[in-house]
């Protein structure tokens, strides 16, 4: 199969990245980051998560962030700002803040599901049914996430059939797209392809997205392996931010800068301006007082400084 000519990127840094930061990030900084990412040409920026502030204090300002972004005079037409809603209460709060797209999540590993959200996979999906109905009733788009699609920190390897079963259920709930998350980053290209092949047997590959963590340095290779099977949507986090509190040693998502460098090198259109993307990464990493995990960002920023 020929590689896709265009890829849609879903930037998850403001949510999946920042929620793992122990030090509070100011609301104004989050808003500026989201707007910079949208200005860089990213078509979807996951803005925040409507979770209990007791469990994720970093997301306590979810409503303020989303309302500000949606009302901003800098808002670019055609950019989506999905938000994570783990339950009906979160959905209602997101709806009140103006959300037009929400996301739900399930795991492909029973033990991970129990550890993460204290219920079985089947129960987690059943709990999402009222939320899915509410999203449909209010005309909101619904996106699904599946965790541990290749491996689990507790169970080890996860069978592709287990992933496909969860994908089928999320599709039945009305998810227009299902993001396949290698939560602990153990995937290798062939393992990822076997998983995608199983999932593409139950939903069209056009409805699948890749979400790969870079724990073992395999995220970019796994993206390429996914492209070979026709996957044309990928999640990424600016600067490689993120991780998983339930998976020891799990590093962040594939860096948006690395992914854009790969795709543009392959001649695949993304609509993203790399210079503006680097500026967005520099902005948030300065606030977090750290260097980028992205190798592409490091090299490109070094080249930029050398030219000055």
C-alpha positions in Angstrom: 0.0 0.0 0.0 1.2 3.5 -0.9 1.9 5.9 2.0 -0.9 8.5 2.6 -0.4 11.8 0.9 -1.6 13.7 3.8 -1.6 13.0 7.6 -3.8 14.6 10.2 -2.0 15.3 13.5 -3.8 15.5 16.9 -1.7 17.5 19.3 -2.1 16.1 22.8 0.6 18.0 24.7 -1.7 20.5 26.5 -3.7 17.5 28.0 -1.8 14.3 27.9 1.5 16.1 28.3 0.8 18.7 31.0 -1.5 16.4 33.1 1.7 14.5 34.2 3.5 17.6 35.3 3.7 17.8 39.1 4.3 21.6 39.2 1.1 23.6 38.4 1.1 25.3 35.0 -0.7 28.6 35.0 -4.0 28.8 33.1 -2.7 31.7 30.9 0.3 29.6 29.9 -1.9 26.6 28.9 -4.0 28.9 26.8 -1.0 30.5 25.1 0.4 27.1 24.4 -2.8 25.9 22.8 -3.1 29.0 20.6 0.6 28.7 19.5 0.0 25.1 18.5 -3.1 26.1 16.5 -1.2 29.0 14.9 1.5 26.4 13.8 -1.2 24.7 11.7 -2.1 21.8 13.8 -5.7 20.8 12.8 -6.6 19.4 16.3 -5.3 20.4 19.7 -6.6 18.4 22.6 -7.1 21.3 25.0 -7.7 19.8 28.4 -9.4 17.0 30.5 -12.6 17.3 32.5 -11.5 15.1 35.3 -11.8 15.4 39.1 -9.2 17.9 40.3 -8.8 15.7 43.3 -7.1 13.1 41.0 -5.6 15.4 38.4 -5.0 18.8 40.0 -3.3 20.1 36.8 -6.6 20.0 35.0 -8.6 21.8 37.6 -8.9 24.8 35.3 -10.3 22.8 32.4 -13.5 24.9 31.9 -11.5 28.2 32.1 -9.0 27.0 29.5 -11.6 25.7 27.0 -13.8 28.8 27.3 -10.9 31.1 26.7 -9.6 29.2 23.7 -13.0 29.0 22.1 -13.6 32.7 22.6 -10.1 33.9 21.6 -9.8 36.4 18.8 -6.8 34.3 17.7 -9.0 31.3 17.1 -8.3 29.8 13.7 -11.2 28.5 11.6 -11.2 24.7 11.1 -9.1 23.9 14.2 -10.7 21.4 16.6 -10.2 21.5 20.4 -11.3 18.0 21.7 -11.3 17.4 25.4 -11.2 14.2 27.5 -14.3 13.3 29.5 -13.9 10.2 31.6 -17.5 10.2 32.9 -20.9 11.9 32.5 -20.1 14.6 35.0 -17.0 15.5 33.0 -19.1 15.5 29.9 -21.6 17.9 31.3 -18.9 20.3 32.5 -17.3 20.1 29.0 -20.6 20.8 27.3 -21.2 23.8 29.6 -17.7 25.1 28.6 -18.6 24.9 24.9 -16.9 21.6 23.8 -17.8 20.3 20.4 -15.7 17.1 20.6 -15.1 14.8 23.5 -13.0 11.7 24.0 -13.5 8.6 26.1 -11.0 5.8 26.9 -10.8 2.1 27.6 -7.9 -0.3 28.0 -7.1 -3.5 26.1 -5.7 -5.0 29.3 -8.0 -6.1 32.1 -5.5 -5.5 34.9 -4.5 -2.1 33.5 -8.2 -1.2 33.5 -8.6 -2.3 37.1 -5.5 -0.4 38.2 -6.3 2.7 36.2 -10.0 3.2 36.7 -11.0 0.4 39.2 -13.3 -1.5 36.9 -13.3 -4.2 34.2 -13.0 -3.3 30.5 -16.7 -4.3 30.0 -17.8 -2.2 32.9 -15.8 0.8 31.7 -17.5 0.6 28.3 -20.9 0.2 29.8 -20.3 3.3 31.9 -19.6 5.3 28.7 -22.9 4.4 27.1 -24.9 7.3 28.7 -22.0 9.7 27.8 -22.0 8.5 24.2 -25.8 8.9 24.1 -25.5 12.4 25.5 -22.8 13.3 22.9 -25.0 12.2 20.1 -28.0 14.0 21.5 -26.1 17.3 21.7 -24.4 16.8 18.3 -20.8 16.4 19.7 -18.2 14.3 18.0 -17.0 11.4 20.1 -13.4 10.0 19.9 -12.2 6.9 21.6 -8.8 5.9 23.0 -7.5 2.4 23.7 -4.6 2.0 26.2 -2.0 -0.8 26.2 -2.6 -1.9 22.6 0.8 -3.7 22.4 1.8 -4.3 26.0 0.7 -3.9 29.6 3.0 -3.1 32.6 1.2 -5.8 34.6 0.1 -8.5 32.0 2.9 -8.2 29.5 2.1 -8.7 25.8 -1.5 -7.8 24.8 -3.1 -10.0 22.0 -4.2 -8.0 18.9 -7.6 -9.7 19.2 -8.1 -8.1 22.6 -7.4 -4.7 21.1 -9.8 -5.3 18.2 -12.6 -6.3 20.6 -12.3 -3.0 22.4 -12.1 -1.0 19.2 -15.3 -2.8 18.0 -17.1 -1.7 21.2 -15.9 1.9 21.0 -17.1 2.1 17.4 -20.4 0.7 18.4 -20.7 3.5 21.0 -20.4 6.0 18.2 -16.7 6.9 18.2 -15.9 8.4 14.8 -12.2 7.6 15.3 -10.3 5.3 17.7 -6.8 6.2 18.8 -4.6 3.1 19.5 -2.3 3.9 22.4 1.0 2.1 23.0 0.9 3.4 26.6 4.2 2.1 27.8 6.0 2.3 24.5 7.0 -1.3 24.1 5.8 -1.7 20.6 8.0 -2.5 17.6 6.9 -2.1 14.0 5.7 -5.6 13.3 3.9 -5.9 16.6 2.2 -2.6 15.8 1.2 -3.8 12.3 -0.3 -7.0 13.7 -2.4 -5.0 16.1 -3.5 -2.6 13.4 -4.4 -5.5 11.0 -6.6 -7.0 13.7 -8.3 -3.6 14.3 -8.7 -2.9 10.6 -10.6 -6.2 10.4 -13.4 -4.7 12.6 -13.4 -1.0 11.6 -12.1 0.7 8.5 -8.4 1.7 8.8 -9.5 5.3 8.1 -11.1 5.4 11.5 -7.9 4.4 13.3 -5.2 6.7 14.7 -1.8 5.9 16.2 -0.7 7.1 19.6 2.8 5.9 20.4 5.0 6.5 23.4 8.7 6.6 22.9 10.0 4.7 25.9 12.3 2.4 23.8 12.8 4.9 21.0 10.4 3.1 18.7 7.7 5.7 18.3 8.8 7.1 14.9 9.4 3.6 13.5 6.0 2.6 14.7 4.5 5.6 12.9 6.1 4.6 9.7 4.9 1.0 10.1 1.4 2.4 10.6 1.6 4.6 7.5 2.5 1.5 5.5 -1.0 0.1 6.4 -2.8 3.3 5.6 -3.2 4.9 9.0 -3.3 8.6 8.4 -4.0 10.2 11.8 -1.5 10.3 14.6 -1.4 11.8 18.1 1.7 13.6 19.2 2.9 15.9 22.0 4.9 19.0 21.7 8.5 18.4 23.0 7.7 14.8 23.7 5.7 15.7 26.9 3.7 13.1 28.7 4.0 9.7 30.2 1.9 7.3 32.2 1.7 7.3 36.0 0.6 3.7 36.0 3.5 2.5 33.9 6.9 2.7 35.5 9.5 4.1 33.1 7.0 5.1 30.4 8.2 8.2 28.7 6.2 10.7 26.8 4.4 10.6 23.5 6.2 10.8 20.2 7.3 14.4 19.9 5.3 16.4 17.4 8.5 17.9 16.1 10.0 14.4 15.3 6.8 13.3 13.7 6.5 16.4 11.5 10.1 16.0 10.5 9.5 12.4 9.5 6.3 13.2 7.5 7.7 16.2 5.7 10.8 14.2 4.8 8.5 11.6 3.3 6.7 14.2 1.2 3.6 13.8 3.3 1.6 17.0 3.9 0.6 18.0 7.4 -0.2 21.7 7.2 2.2 22.3 10.0 4.8 25.1 10.0 7.9 23.7 11.6 9.3 27.1 12.7 6.1 28.0 14.5 6.0 24.5 16.0 9.5 25.0 17.4 8.5 28.3 18.9 5.5 26.6 20.6 7.8 24.0 22.0 10.4 26.5 23.2 7.6 28.5 24.9 6.2 25.6 27.0 9.6 24.0 27.8 10.9 27.3 29.1 8.0 27.4 31.5 8.7 23.8 32.6 12.4 24.5 32.8 13.5 21.6 30.7 15.1 20.7 27.4 13.1 19.1 24.6 13.0 15.4 24.3 12.6 15.7 20.6 15.8 15.1 18.7 14.5 17.0 15.7 13.7 20.0 17.9 17.2 20.0 19.4 18.9 19.8 16.0 16.7 22.4 14.3 17.0 24.8 17.2 20.8 24.4 17.2 20.8 25.1 13.5 18.6 28.2 14.1 20.9 29.5 16.8 24.0 28.9 14.5 22.4 31.1 11.8 22.0 34.0 14.2 
